Amino acid sequence: MYLGRSHGYRPPGRTAYVTEANASAEQTRRATLSRELSEFLVELSIGVHRYAMYPEDHPSLTPVVENIIGRLAELFEDRQTLSIGVAQRQLIIEGVATDVRHPVMANLARRLHDHQLGAVSFTKGAQAREIEHLLRTLAQESERGGTPLGLRPPEEFPEWEHVRLYRVGYEQLEMLGSAGEGVGGGMDRAGQLWLGLAQAALATDEIPAGPPDAGVVAESIEGHAREDAYDQVIVGYLLQLADELKGQGREAAKVQERVSQLVRDLDSETLTRLVDMGGSWAQRKRFLLDANQSLAVDSVVKILQAAASATEQSISTSLTRLLSKLAMHATQGTDRVRSQADTALRENVEALISDWELKDPNPEAYTAVLDAMARAAPVFETPAMRESISGPERIVRMAIEVDAYGPTVAKAIMDMMEESRVSDLFDLVQEAPAENVVAARIRKHLTNPTEFRRIIAAGELNDQALTSLIQSMGAAAVDPLLDVLADSDSRSVRRRVFDALAHMGPFVGQRAVERLADGRWFVLRNMLALLQRLPHVPEDFDPQPYVEHADARVRREAFPLALRRPGRRERALAGALADGDERMVRMALLEMSDGPPEALVPTLVNRVVLAPQRSDEIRSLGAKVLRSSTSPLALKALTEIATDSTAILGRIKLAQKSSAMLSALEALAATWCSDSGVRKVLHMAERSRDPDIRGAVRHGAMHRTSKEDTA
């Protein structure tokens, strides 16, 4: 699906950009999403939800693929292909965007977006095996499963004959190339991102003969009419490039220079607009820090000034002059001068950004940064100073080389840790011989449970160093990791801890259960979430007290665990249906999408379908679930929703149209058409002027016919 300058359609292989802003505008100009397409997206979302919750051989997965194949068969009666574009909280299908308030479709959109996917397409002839593989692939959480699908190399990107996934940007990026950087040369991800940025900026699908010129790209961005969708895709590539290029070596040097030149060539107004499009302050802050590590120093200063304008922060004239002077020295003079000026500028920009959250142009943190810059060692050293001054890393390197330890070495180690360079310190240790005494002392310090806990909580280790430390500590790492998981406010830190603990054996599950005695809601939530991810939960663990917990956030994490307990499924579902939290109710309804246990029909009817306090969307999902029930109580409830009880003289009158009313009509047509009273209701609906009402009856009849054919 393509929404570009003309908002027209392109074949699914040419995925461009989709944003919620232009998706919403498109939705207002065109017809609403058809019921058939809406039902297909709901079934697809349910399928992904099931595959994410249950192991491969669970019986709840059996009907999922059949339901989706059935929906596709209906859709392919009058089309050959079906393409779905992806925005952050919306899906775009046949030019129409789903409602961001629809929780089921919004959840599917979020999952696809988190996987860095721009579109999904289906062609006629899709097989059950392909759908099963698709559901299993999308069920992987991008936060838990490592690299998102869209960021994986070509050889790891999933492909099927009748189902295709498309990365964010242009599908053909992995095919692009030029001399020394293309197909034969194995273009790295930074090169691919630069070409993707250029194509998006120039609004073309043509494959360039060589790397696009930064000046041409900048001119195209400046000359483009202001359009949120266009700006968003440019910002998306800039964010990815800044992250990709930090810490890169010579291979990415050309791309670093092109991106830096692009920033230089963009006028201030355009750059400020792009930075402002970068999302929340936390996202902009991450972009500034990444750019500070990856781009040329003069480009860093320009982006910093743009961020100041976009976020209503202030940079004094003195600081601007000082940063500009450092940037000038970083590009001129001797190698030593350039290196020291470059380092000084980046360190002080990072210090400024870290505490740069006030609109006051002279807050205390801001002043402290200026004072620190004034007291810092001069950029231009005298010969005498060169003999006496040495960085902490150099001291540690020398200490390891000569295997000698003393107060100076201890201070250098602490300095590196205070500078959040624990990963660099660990790399030095890893490079040292096994018998090296200094390396052993540093390793012992880093693996001390108290220090290890602090390091993890601060997020100072890269993934490789974290894995190595955990391997060195063994089971001793579990409790510090659980401590961090219990108390950390950082989602990224918790995610890394989740990933580490999930692969450390059954001992983790027992220790997590013991932590449930803490009682604080966030500790309970995090421990229950961890238990969900473990392949085996301790047999003596009873999730029921947490399913009944006062805090809904705890109940949501306990519910999937209760479903996994033998003989507890119906009790857990009953409790969730009666829950005051609609997210819990929705989880239960999705779990029963193939039909409710007969014992739960009264609860489903009274607590969900006919409950006035429930939202129309929840009541609609409940009516869908009742479609598979043959209980007279289900018939009564569906009829009550579909008809108006205030009609006089006993005449049948359809209720006011709503999602619940349409779902009830569909369920009646699918299951109860032999009932004389239902036939009257359906006959009236078939004569309605409203196409949605007629469509609900038609869709229910198609479902009944499909079910009869299967039987």
C-alpha positions as CSV (number, residue, x, y, z in Angstrom):
1,M,0.0,0.0,0.0
2,Y,1.4,3.4,-0.9
3,L,0.4,6.8,0.3
4,G,2.7,9.3,-1.4
5,R,2.4,12.7,-2.9
6,S,-0.8,11.9,-4.8
7,H,-2.1,9.5,-2.2
8,G,-2.5,7.0,-5.0
9,Y,-2.1,3.2,-5.2
10,R,1.0,1.3,-6.1
11,P,1.7,-2.4,-6.3
12,P,2.5,-3.9,-2.8
13,G,6.1,-4.4,-3.7
14,R,6.7,-0.6,-3.7
15,T,6.1,0.2,-0.1
16,A,6.6,3.8,0.8
17,Y,5.5,5.7,3.9
18,V,2.3,5.7,5.9
19,T,1.6,7.9,8.8
20,E,-1.4,8.3,11.1
21,A,-1.8,11.9,10.0
22,N,-2.3,11.3,6.3
23,A,-4.0,8.0,7.0
24,S,-6.7,9.8,9.0
25,A,-7.1,12.4,6.2
26,E,-7.4,9.7,3.7
27,Q,-10.1,8.0,5.8
28,T,-12.2,11.1,5.9
29,R,-12.1,11.4,2.1
30,R,-13.1,7.8,1.3
31,A,-15.6,5.2,2.3
32,T,-15.2,3.4,5.6
33,L,-13.6,0.0,5.8
34,S,-15.9,-2.7,4.5
35,R,-17.1,-5.2,7.0
36,E,-15.4,-8.1,5.1
37,L,-12.0,-6.4,5.3
38,S,-12.6,-5.4,9.0
39,E,-13.4,-8.9,9.9
40,F,-10.4,-10.3,8.2
41,L,-8.1,-7.9,10.1
42,V,-9.7,-8.9,13.4
43,E,-9.2,-12.6,12.6
44,L,-5.6,-11.9,11.6
45,S,-5.0,-10.0,14.9
46,I,-6.6,-12.8,16.9
47,G,-4.4,-15.3,15.1
48,V,-1.2,-13.4,15.9
49,H,-2.4,-13.0,19.5
50,R,-3.0,-16.8,19.9
51,Y,0.4,-17.7,18.4
52,A,2.1,-15.3,20.8
53,M,0.3,-16.8,23.8
54,Y,0.4,-20.5,23.2
55,P,3.0,-23.2,22.5
56,E,3.1,-24.8,19.0
57,D,0.9,-27.8,19.8
58,H,-1.8,-26.1,21.8
59,P,-5.4,-27.0,20.7
60,S,-6.4,-23.3,20.7
61,L,-4.2,-22.8,17.6
62,T,-6.1,-25.3,15.4
63,P,-8.9,-23.2,14.1
64,V,-7.0,-20.0,13.8
65,V,-5.4,-20.7,10.3
66,E,-8.7,-22.1,9.0
67,N,-10.6,-18.9,10.0
68,I,-8.1,-16.7,8.2
69,I,-8.1,-18.9,5.1
70,G,-11.9,-18.7,5.1
71,R,-11.8,-14.9,5.3
72,L,-9.3,-14.7,2.5
73,A,-11.4,-17.0,0.3
74,E,-14.3,-14.6,0.6
75,L,-12.1,-11.6,-0.1
76,F,-10.5,-13.2,-3.1
77,E,-13.9,-13.7,-4.8
78,D,-13.5,-10.3,-6.4
79,R,-9.8,-9.6,-6.2
80,Q,-6.4,-11.2,-6.9
81,T,-4.3,-9.5,-4.3
82,L,-4.8,-7.8,-0.9
83,S,-2.3,-5.3,0.5
84,I,-2.1,-3.9,4.0
85,G,-0.1,-0.7,4.8
86,V,1.2,-0.2,8.3
87,A,1.3,3.0,10.4
88,Q,2.1,3.1,14.1
89,R,-1.5,2.6,15.3
90,Q,-3.4,2.1,12.1
91,L,-3.6,-0.3,9.2
92,I,-4.3,1.0,5.7
93,I,-6.2,-1.3,3.4
94,E,-7.5,-0.4,-0.1
95,G,-7.0,3.2,0.6
96,V,-8.9,3.3,3.9
97,A,-7.3,3.5,7.4
98,T,-8.5,1.7,10.4
99,D,-9.7,3.6,13.5
100,V,-6.8,4.2,15.9
101,R,-9.3,3.6,18.7
102,H,-10.0,0.1,17.6
103,P,-7.9,-1.9,20.1
104,V,-7.6,-5.1,18.2
105,M,-6.5,-3.6,14.9
106,A,-4.3,-1.0,16.7
107,N,-2.5,-3.8,18.5
108,L,-1.8,-5.6,15.2
109,A,-0.6,-2.3,13.7
110,R,1.7,-1.7,16.7
111,R,3.2,-5.2,16.4
112,L,3.9,-4.8,12.6
113,H,5.3,-1.3,13.2
114,D,7.6,-2.5,16.0
115,H,8.9,-5.1,13.6
116,Q,9.9,-2.3,11.1
117,L,7.4,-3.5,8.5
118,G,5.8,-1.2,6.0
119,A,3.3,-3.5,4.5
120,V,1.9,-7.1,4.2
121,S,0.4,-8.5,1.0
122,F,-1.6,-11.7,0.2
123,T,-2.2,-13.1,-3.2
124,K,-4.9,-15.5,-4.3
125,G,-3.9,-19.1,-3.5
126,A,-2.5,-18.5,0.0
127,Q,-2.0,-21.9,1.7
128,A,-2.6,-22.8,5.3
129,R,1.1,-23.6,5.8
130,E,2.1,-20.0,4.7
131,I,-0.5,-18.4,7.0
132,E,0.8,-20.6,9.9
133,H,4.4,-19.5,9.3
134,L,3.3,-15.8,9.0
135,L,1.4,-15.9,12.3
136,R,4.3,-17.6,14.0
137,T,6.7,-15.0,12.6
138,L,4.6,-12.0,13.6
139,A,4.0,-13.4,17.0
140,Q,7.6,-12.8,18.0
141,E,7.8,-9.7,20.1
142,S,10.4,-7.3,18.6
143,E,11.4,-6.2,22.1
144,R,11.8,-9.8,23.3
145,G,13.0,-11.6,20.1
146,G,16.0,-9.4,19.3
147,T,16.3,-7.8,15.9
148,P,12.9,-6.7,14.3
149,L,12.0,-8.4,11.1
150,G,12.5,-5.3,9.0
151,L,16.1,-4.9,10.2
152,R,17.2,-8.4,9.5
153,P,19.6,-9.2,6.7
154,P,18.1,-10.5,3.4
155,E,19.0,-14.1,4.1
156,E,17.0,-14.0,7.4
157,F,14.0,-12.1,6.1
158,P,11.0,-14.5,5.7
159,E,9.6,-15.1,2.3
160,W,6.5,-17.2,1.1
161,E,4.9,-17.6,-2.3
162,H,1.6,-16.1,-1.6
163,V,2.3,-13.9,1.4
164,R,4.9,-11.2,1.5
165,L,6.3,-8.8,4.2
166,Y,7.8,-5.5,3.2
167,R,10.3,-3.5,5.2
168,V,9.8,0.1,6.1
169,G,11.0,2.2,3.2
170,Y,11.7,0.5,-0.2
171,E,11.7,-3.2,-0.7
172,Q,14.4,-3.0,-3.3
173,L,17.1,-1.6,-0.9
174,E,18.9,-4.9,-0.6
175,M,19.2,-5.0,-4.4
176,L,20.7,-1.5,-4.8
177,G,24.4,-1.0,-5.5
178,S,27.1,1.0,-7.0
179,A,30.8,0.6,-7.5
180,G,32.3,-0.9,-4.4
181,E,29.1,-0.5,-2.4
182,G,26.5,-2.5,-4.1
183,V,25.3,-6.0,-4.6
184,G,28.6,-7.5,-5.3
185,G,30.3,-5.4,-2.6
186,G,27.9,-6.4,0.1
187,M,26.4,-3.0,0.9
188,D,26.1,-2.5,4.7
189,R,23.0,-1.3,6.4
190,A,24.3,2.3,6.6
191,G,24.6,2.4,2.8
192,Q,21.2,0.9,2.4
193,L,19.7,3.5,4.7
194,W,21.4,6.4,2.9
195,L,20.0,5.1,-0.5
196,G,16.6,4.7,1.1
197,L,16.7,8.3,2.5
198,A,17.7,9.6,-1.0
199,Q,14.9,7.7,-2.7
200,A,12.4,9.0,-0.2
201,A,13.6,12.5,-0.4
202,L,13.6,12.5,-4.2
203,A,10.2,10.7,-4.3
204,T,11.4,8.2,-6.8
205,D,11.7,4.5,-7.2
206,E,14.5,4.7,-9.7
207,I,17.7,2.9,-8.7
208,P,20.5,5.5,-8.8
209,A,23.7,4.8,-10.7
210,G,25.8,5.8,-7.8
211,P,25.5,7.2,-4.2
212,P,23.2,10.2,-4.3
213,D,24.8,13.6,-3.8
214,A,24.0,15.1,-0.3
215,G,23.4,18.6,-1.8
216,V,20.8,17.2,-4.3
217,V,19.0,15.4,-1.4
218,A,19.0,18.5,0.8
219,E,17.6,20.6,-2.1
220,S,14.8,18.2,-2.6
221,I,13.9,18.1,1.1
222,E,13.8,21.9,1.3
223,G,11.8,22.3,-1.9
224,H,9.2,19.7,-1.0
225,A,5.8,21.1,0.1
226,R,5.3,20.6,3.8
227,E,3.6,17.2,4.3
228,D,3.7,15.2,7.5
229,A,4.0,11.9,5.7
230,Y,7.0,13.1,3.7
231,D,8.7,14.6,6.8
232,Q,8.1,11.6,8.9
233,V,9.9,9.2,6.5
234,I,12.8,11.6,6.2
235,V,13.1,11.8,10.0
236,G,12.7,8.0,10.2
237,Y,15.8,7.5,8.0
238,L,17.8,10.2,9.9
239,L,17.0,8.6,13.2
240,Q,18.1,5.2,11.9
241,L,21.2,6.5,10.3
242,A,22.3,8.4,13.5
243,D,21.9,5.2,15.5
244,E,23.6,3.0,12.8
245,L,26.6,5.2,12.3
246,K,27.7,5.7,15.9
247,G,30.8,3.7,16.7
248,Q,31.2,2.6,13.0
249,G,34.6,2.4,11.4
250,R,36.0,3.1,8.0
251,E,33.3,1.2,6.2
252,A,30.7,3.8,7.1
253,A,33.0,6.8,6.8
254,K,31.5,7.8,3.4
255,V,28.0,7.6,4.6
256,Q,28.9,9.6,7.7
257,E,30.3,12.3,5.5
258,R,27.2,12.3,3.3
259,V,24.8,12.6,6.2
260,S,26.9,15.3,7.8
261,Q,27.0,17.2,4.5
262,L,23.2,16.8,4.2
263,V,22.8,18.5,7.6
264,R,25.2,21.3,6.6
265,D,23.2,21.9,3.4
266,L,19.7,22.0,5.0
267,D,18.5,25.4,6.0
268,S,17.8,26.0,9.6
269,E,14.0,26.2,9.2
270,T,13.8,22.8,7.5
271,L,16.2,21.2,10.0
272,T,14.2,22.5,12.9
273,R,11.0,21.2,11.4
274,L,12.5,17.7,10.9
275,V,13.9,17.6,14.5
276,D,10.5,18.7,15.8
277,M,8.9,15.8,13.9
278,G,11.2,13.4,15.7
279,G,8.6,12.7,18.5
280,S,8.9,13.3,22.2
281,W,11.8,15.0,24.0
282,A,13.1,11.6,25.0
283,Q,13.3,10.5,21.3
284,R,14.9,13.8,20.2
285,K,17.4,13.4,23.1
286,R,18.3,10.0,21.8
287,F,18.7,11.4,18.3
288,L,21.0,14.2,19.6
289,L,23.1,11.8,21.5
290,D,23.4,9.4,18.6
291,A,24.2,12.3,16.2
292,N,26.8,13.5,18.7
293,Q,28.6,10.1,18.4
294,S,28.2,9.6,14.6
295,L,28.3,12.9,12.7
296,A,30.9,15.6,12.0
297,V,31.2,18.1,14.8
298,D,29.9,21.1,12.8
299,S,26.8,19.1,11.9
300,V,26.3,18.2,15.6
301,V,26.3,21.9,16.5
302,K,23.8,22.7,13.8
303,I,21.4,19.9,15.0
304,L,21.8,21.1,18.6
305,Q,20.7,24.6,17.6
306,A,17.8,23.1,15.7
307,A,16.8,21.1,18.7
308,A,17.0,24.1,20.9
309,S,14.5,25.9,18.6
310,A,12.2,22.9,18.2
311,T,12.0,22.3,22.0
312,E,12.0,25.9,23.2
313,Q,15.3,25.4,25.0
314,S,17.9,28.2,25.0
315,I,21.6,28.2,24.2
316,S,23.5,31.4,25.2
317,T,25.5,33.3,22.7
318,S,28.7,32.5,24.7
319,L,28.0,28.8,24.6
320,T,27.2,28.8,20.9
321,R,30.4,30.7,20.2
322,L,32.4,28.3,22.3
323,L,30.9,25.2,20.6
324,S,31.5,26.7,17.2
325,K,35.1,27.5,18.1
326,L,35.6,23.9,19.2
327,A,34.0,22.7,16.0
328,M,36.4,24.8,14.0
329,H,39.5,23.5,15.8
330,A,38.2,19.9,15.4
331,T,38.5,20.3,11.6
332,Q,41.8,22.3,11.5
333,G,45.3,22.1,12.9
334,T,47.4,19.2,13.9
335,D,46.1,15.7,14.5
336,R,46.4,16.2,18.3
337,V,44.5,19.5,18.3
338,R,41.7,18.0,16.1
339,S,41.4,15.0,18.3
340,Q,41.2,17.0,21.5
341,A,38.8,19.6,20.2
342,D,36.5,16.9,18.8
343,T,36.5,15.0,22.1
344,A,35.9,18.2,24.1
345,L,33.0,19.3,22.0
346,R,31.3,15.9,22.0
347,E,31.7,15.4,25.8
348,N,30.3,18.8,26.6
349,V,27.4,18.5,24.1
350,E,26.5,15.2,25.8
351,A,26.7,16.7,29.2
352,L,24.5,19.6,28.1
353,I,21.9,17.3,26.5
354,S,21.8,15.0,29.5
355,D,20.4,17.7,31.8
356,W,18.8,19.9,29.2
357,E,15.2,19.9,30.2
358,L,14.4,23.4,31.4
359,K,13.2,26.4,29.3
360,D,15.1,28.8,31.6
361,P,18.2,29.9,29.6
362,N,20.4,29.8,32.8
363,P,19.3,26.8,34.9
364,E,21.8,25.4,37.4
365,A,22.6,22.3,35.3
366,Y,23.2,24.6,32.3
367,T,25.5,26.8,34.3
368,A,27.3,23.8,35.7
369,V,28.1,22.6,32.2
370,L,29.6,26.0,31.3
371,D,31.6,26.0,34.5
372,A,32.9,22.6,33.8
373,M,33.9,23.6,30.3
374,A,35.7,26.6,31.6
375,R,37.7,24.5,34.2
376,A,38.4,21.7,31.7
377,A,42.0,21.1,30.6
378,P,43.0,23.3,27.7
379,V,42.5,21.9,24.2
380,F,46.1,23.0,23.3
381,E,48.5,21.3,25.7
382,T,52.0,22.6,26.5
383,P,54.8,20.1,26.1
384,A,55.1,19.8,29.9
385,M,51.3,19.0,30.2
386,R,51.6,16.3,27.5
387,E,54.2,14.5,29.7
388,S,52.0,14.5,32.8
389,I,48.4,14.1,31.6
390,S,47.1,10.7,30.5
391,G,43.5,9.4,30.1
392,P,42.0,6.8,32.4
393,E,41.8,4.2,29.6
394,R,45.5,4.7,28.8
395,I,46.4,4.0,32.4
396,V,44.3,0.9,32.5
397,R,45.8,-0.4,29.3
398,M,49.3,0.1,30.6
399,A,48.4,-1.5,33.9
400,I,47.1,-4.6,32.2
401,E,50.1,-4.7,29.8
402,V,52.6,-4.6,32.7
403,D,50.3,-6.5,35.1
404,A,50.8,-3.9,37.9
405,Y,48.1,-2.5,40.2
406,G,48.1,0.5,42.4
407,P,46.1,3.6,43.6
408,T,46.5,5.3,40.2
409,V,45.1,2.3,38.4
410,A,42.2,2.0,40.9
411,K,41.3,5.7,40.3
412,A,41.5,5.3,36.5
413,I,39.2,2.3,36.8
414,M,36.7,4.3,38.8
415,D,37.0,7.2,36.4
416,M,36.0,5.0,33.5
417,M,33.1,3.6,35.4
418,E,31.9,7.1,36.4
419,E,32.1,8.1,32.7
420,S,29.7,5.1,31.9
421,R,32.5,3.4,30.0
422,V,32.0,0.0,31.7
423,S,31.7,-1.7,28.3
424,D,35.1,-0.3,27.2
425,L,36.6,-1.4,30.5
426,F,35.2,-4.9,30.1
427,D,36.6,-5.1,26.6
428,L,40.0,-4.4,28.0
429,V,39.6,-7.2,30.5
430,Q,38.5,-9.6,27.8
431,E,41.5,-8.9,25.7
432,A,43.9,-9.6,28.6
433,P,45.5,-13.1,29.2
434,A,43.6,-15.3,31.6
435,E,46.4,-15.2,34.2
436,N,46.6,-11.4,34.2
437,V,46.2,-10.2,37.8
438,V,44.9,-6.7,37.0
439,A,42.3,-8.0,34.6
440,A,41.2,-10.6,37.2
441,R,40.8,-7.8,39.9
442,I,38.7,-5.7,37.5
443,R,36.6,-8.7,36.5
444,K,36.0,-9.5,40.2
445,H,34.9,-6.0,40.8
446,L,32.5,-5.9,37.9
447,T,31.0,-9.3,38.9
448,N,30.5,-8.3,42.5
449,P,26.7,-8.6,42.9
450,T,26.3,-5.0,44.3
451,E,28.4,-3.4,41.6
452,F,26.8,-5.7,38.9
453,R,23.4,-4.5,40.0
454,R,24.4,-0.9,39.8
455,I,25.9,-1.4,36.3
456,I,22.8,-3.1,35.0
457,A,20.4,-0.5,36.4
458,A,22.4,2.2,34.8
459,G,22.3,0.5,31.4
460,E,26.1,0.9,31.0
461,L,26.8,-2.4,29.4
462,N,26.4,-3.4,25.8
463,D,24.7,-6.7,25.0
464,Q,27.9,-8.6,24.4
465,A,29.5,-7.4,27.6
466,L,26.3,-8.2,29.6
467,T,26.2,-11.7,28.2
468,S,29.8,-12.3,29.1
469,L,29.4,-11.0,32.6
470,I,26.4,-13.2,33.2
471,Q,28.3,-16.2,31.9
472,S,31.1,-15.4,34.3
473,M,28.8,-15.1,37.3
474,G,26.4,-18.0,36.5
475,A,23.6,-18.4,39.0
476,A,25.0,-15.6,41.1
477,A,23.7,-13.1,38.5
478,V,20.0,-14.1,38.9
479,D,19.3,-12.2,42.1
480,P,20.9,-8.9,41.0
481,L,19.1,-9.1,37.7
482,L,15.8,-9.7,39.5
483,D,16.5,-6.7,41.8
484,V,16.9,-4.5,38.7
485,L,13.8,-6.0,37.1
486,A,11.8,-5.3,40.2
487,D,12.8,-1.6,40.6
488,S,13.9,-0.2,37.3
489,D,11.8,2.5,35.7
490,S,13.5,2.1,32.3
491,R,11.7,-0.1,29.8
492,S,14.9,-0.7,27.8
493,V,16.7,-1.9,30.9
494,R,13.8,-4.2,31.9
495,R,13.7,-5.6,28.3
496,R,17.4,-6.5,28.4
497,V,17.0,-8.1,31.9
498,F,14.0,-10.1,30.6
499,D,16.0,-11.4,27.7
500,A,18.9,-12.4,29.9
501,L,16.8,-14.1,32.5
502,A,14.6,-16.0,30.0
503,H,17.6,-18.2,29.0
504,M,19.1,-18.9,32.5
505,G,17.2,-22.1,33.4
506,P,14.4,-23.2,35.7
507,F,16.1,-21.7,38.8
508,V,14.9,-18.3,37.5
509,G,11.3,-19.3,37.7
510,Q,11.5,-20.4,41.3
511,R,13.4,-17.2,42.3
512,A,10.8,-15.1,40.5
513,V,8.0,-16.8,42.4
514,E,9.7,-16.0,45.6
515,R,9.9,-12.3,44.7
516,L,6.1,-12.2,44.4
517,A,6.1,-11.9,48.2
518,D,7.3,-8.3,47.8
519,G,3.7,-7.2,47.2
520,R,4.4,-3.9,45.3
521,W,2.3,-3.9,42.1
522,F,5.1,-3.1,39.7
523,V,7.2,-5.9,41.2
524,L,4.3,-8.3,40.8
525,R,3.7,-7.2,37.3
526,N,7.4,-7.6,36.2
527,M,7.8,-11.0,37.9
528,L,4.6,-12.3,36.3
529,A,5.7,-11.0,32.9
530,L,9.0,-12.8,33.4
531,L,7.2,-16.1,34.3
532,Q,5.2,-15.8,31.0
533,R,8.4,-15.8,29.0
534,L,9.8,-18.9,30.7
535,P,9.3,-22.2,29.0
536,H,8.4,-23.9,32.3
537,V,6.6,-22.3,35.3
538,P,7.2,-23.9,38.7
539,E,4.5,-26.5,39.3
540,D,3.6,-25.2,42.8
541,F,3.0,-21.7,41.5
542,D,-0.7,-20.6,41.8
543,P,-1.6,-17.6,39.6
544,Q,-5.1,-17.2,41.0
545,P,-4.4,-14.7,43.8
546,Y,-2.8,-12.4,41.2
547,V,-5.7,-12.9,38.7
548,E,-7.8,-11.4,41.6
549,H,-5.3,-8.7,42.5
550,A,-6.7,-5.1,43.0
551,D,-4.4,-3.7,40.4
552,A,-5.4,-4.3,36.8
553,R,-1.8,-4.2,35.6
554,V,-1.0,-7.2,37.7
555,R,-4.2,-9.1,36.6
556,R,-3.3,-8.7,33.0
557,E,0.1,-10.4,33.4
558,A,-1.4,-13.2,35.6
559,F,-4.2,-14.0,33.2
560,P,-2.1,-15.8,30.5
561,L,-0.4,-17.8,33.3
562,A,-3.8,-18.9,34.7
563,L,-4.9,-20.1,31.2
564,R,-1.8,-22.4,31.1
565,R,-2.8,-24.2,34.3
566,P,-4.7,-27.5,33.9
567,G,-8.3,-27.2,34.9
568,R,-8.1,-23.4,35.5
569,R,-9.1,-22.1,32.1
570,E,-12.8,-21.6,32.7
571,R,-12.4,-20.1,36.1
572,A,-9.8,-17.6,34.7
573,L,-12.0,-16.7,31.7
574,A,-15.0,-16.2,34.0
575,G,-13.1,-13.8,36.2
576,A,-11.7,-11.9,33.2
577,L,-15.2,-11.5,31.7
578,A,-16.5,-10.0,35.0
579,D,-13.4,-7.7,35.4
580,G,-13.9,-4.0,35.5
581,D,-10.8,-3.5,33.3
582,E,-11.8,-3.7,29.6
583,R,-8.4,-4.9,28.6
584,M,-8.9,-8.0,30.7
585,V,-12.3,-8.5,29.1
586,R,-10.8,-8.1,25.7
587,M,-8.1,-10.7,26.4
588,A,-10.8,-13.2,27.5
589,L,-13.0,-12.5,24.4
590,L,-10.0,-13.0,22.1
591,E,-9.3,-16.3,23.9
592,M,-12.9,-17.5,23.3
593,S,-13.1,-16.3,19.6
594,D,-13.9,-19.9,18.5
595,G,-16.8,-20.1,20.9
596,P,-17.4,-19.9,24.7
597,P,-17.7,-22.9,27.0
598,E,-21.4,-23.3,27.6
599,A,-20.9,-22.8,31.4
600,L,-19.7,-19.3,30.6
601,V,-22.5,-18.2,28.4
602,P,-24.5,-16.6,31.3
603,T,-21.4,-14.7,32.4
604,L,-20.6,-13.5,28.9
605,V,-24.2,-12.4,28.3
606,N,-24.8,-10.6,31.7
607,R,-21.3,-9.2,32.3
608,V,-20.4,-8.2,28.7
609,V,-22.9,-8.4,26.0
610,L,-25.9,-6.8,27.9
611,A,-23.8,-4.8,30.4
612,P,-24.6,-1.1,29.8
613,Q,-21.3,0.0,31.3
614,R,-19.3,-1.9,28.7
615,S,-18.1,0.0,25.5
616,D,-19.7,-0.7,22.2
617,E,-16.5,-2.3,20.9
618,I,-16.4,-4.8,23.8
619,R,-20.1,-5.7,23.5
620,S,-19.5,-6.2,19.7
621,L,-16.6,-8.6,20.5
622,G,-18.9,-10.4,22.9
623,A,-21.6,-10.8,20.3
624,K,-19.1,-12.3,17.9
625,V,-18.1,-14.9,20.5
626,L,-21.8,-15.8,21.0
627,R,-22.1,-16.6,17.3
628,S,-20.8,-20.1,18.1
629,S,-23.2,-20.8,21.0
630,T,-26.5,-22.6,20.6
631,S,-27.7,-21.6,24.0
632,P,-31.2,-20.0,24.2
633,L,-29.7,-17.4,26.4
634,A,-27.4,-16.4,23.6
635,L,-30.4,-16.2,21.2
636,K,-32.2,-13.9,23.6
637,A,-29.2,-11.6,24.2
638,L,-28.4,-11.3,20.5
639,T,-32.1,-10.5,19.6
640,E,-32.2,-7.9,22.4
641,I,-29.1,-6.1,21.0
642,A,-30.3,-6.3,17.4
643,T,-33.9,-5.0,18.0
644,D,-35.4,-2.0,19.7
645,S,-37.3,-3.0,22.8
646,T,-39.2,0.3,22.9
647,A,-41.2,-0.5,19.7
648,I,-45.0,-0.2,20.3
649,L,-47.7,-2.6,19.6
650,G,-45.3,-5.5,19.5
651,R,-43.9,-4.5,16.1
652,I,-40.3,-5.5,15.4
653,K,-37.9,-2.6,14.9
654,L,-34.2,-2.7,14.4
655,A,-32.0,-1.1,17.0
656,Q,-29.9,1.9,16.3
657,K,-26.8,0.9,14.3
658,S,-23.7,0.2,16.3
659,S,-20.8,-2.2,16.2
660,A,-22.6,-4.4,18.7
661,M,-25.9,-4.3,16.8
662,L,-24.1,-5.3,13.5
663,S,-22.3,-8.2,15.2
664,A,-25.5,-9.4,16.8
665,L,-27.2,-9.4,13.3
666,E,-24.3,-11.4,11.9
667,A,-24.4,-13.9,14.7
668,L,-28.2,-14.4,14.3
669,A,-27.8,-14.9,10.5
670,A,-25.0,-17.4,11.1
671,T,-26.6,-19.6,13.8
672,W,-30.3,-18.8,14.3
673,C,-31.8,-18.3,10.9
674,S,-34.2,-21.3,11.4
675,D,-35.9,-19.5,14.3
676,S,-39.1,-17.8,13.2
677,G,-38.6,-14.7,15.2
678,V,-35.0,-14.3,14.0
679,R,-36.2,-14.7,10.4
680,K,-38.4,-11.6,10.8
681,V,-35.5,-9.6,12.2
682,L,-33.2,-10.7,9.4
683,H,-35.8,-10.0,6.7
684,M,-36.2,-6.5,8.0
685,A,-32.4,-6.1,8.0
686,E,-32.1,-7.3,4.5
687,R,-34.5,-4.6,3.3
688,S,-32.6,-1.9,5.2
689,R,-31.2,1.1,3.2
690,D,-28.0,0.8,5.3
691,P,-25.3,-1.2,3.4
692,D,-23.6,-2.2,6.7
693,I,-26.8,-3.7,8.1
694,R,-27.4,-5.6,4.9
695,G,-23.7,-6.6,4.8
696,A,-23.9,-8.0,8.4
697,V,-26.7,-10.4,7.4
698,R,-25.0,-11.4,4.2
699,H,-21.7,-12.1,6.0
700,G,-23.5,-14.2,8.7
701,A,-25.1,-16.2,6.0
702,M,-21.8,-16.8,4.2
703,H,-20.3,-18.0,7.5
704,R,-23.2,-20.4,8.0
705,T,-22.7,-21.8,4.5
706,S,-19.0,-22.2,5.0
707,K,-19.5,-24.0,8.2
708,E,-22.1,-26.3,6.6
709,D,-19.7,-27.1,3.7
710,T,-16.9,-27.9,6.2
711,A,-19.3,-30.2,8.2
